[in-house]
């Protein structure tokens, strides 16, 4: 993965040791890795957001019946004290809290439906991307996952600006890599330029080698 020297947090580990009063301090490691039920977040403490998130998307996760009505309950990640009130930085920013591990991927499991709203699973995205090409690609992945398990990695590239009190970084690009039919399919989307509806997903597709070069991944 992109992150070097990750540290796995346990529920009663660093979260309990640091406490609320020391949140948003340099007392945390620079990067931490936290495994939730169906996704792992590689969290960048310096940018107060996920560097990347990875998960396996299985047929069982996309073919359940009688899904509950979605309720947007964005919350601090209880295993990462740094996420305390990160969501407040989005207020008035004009950016969506963009899921990496999407709600629709999580909607068949009661625990996933809670954990997918943790702020450690979010990146700032303009609504036109979050509800546009990004959502379209999420749907394509679920179509593939009806017949096979996928491995997915999603995250951001670069530094466009910050929101809130300069605490949360808006990436210049958002990417997704999907292991499907034995090879990675990869996409990079601009996070600062609205793509016309006539622009196809294929126009945003890049090689695994280029994504590795841009992110430090080793697909």
Secondary structure, 3 states (H helix, E strand, C coil): CCCCCCCECCCCCHHHHHCHHHCCCCCCCCEEEEECCCEEEEEECCCCEEEEEEEEECHHHHCCCCCCCCCCCCECCCCCHHHCCHHHHHCCCCEEEEECCCHHHHCCCHHHHHHCCEHHHEEEEEHHHHCCHHHHHHHHHHHHHCCCCEEEEEEEECCCEEECCCCEEECCEEEEEEEECCEEEEEEEECCCCCCCCCCHHHHEECHHHHHHHHCCCC
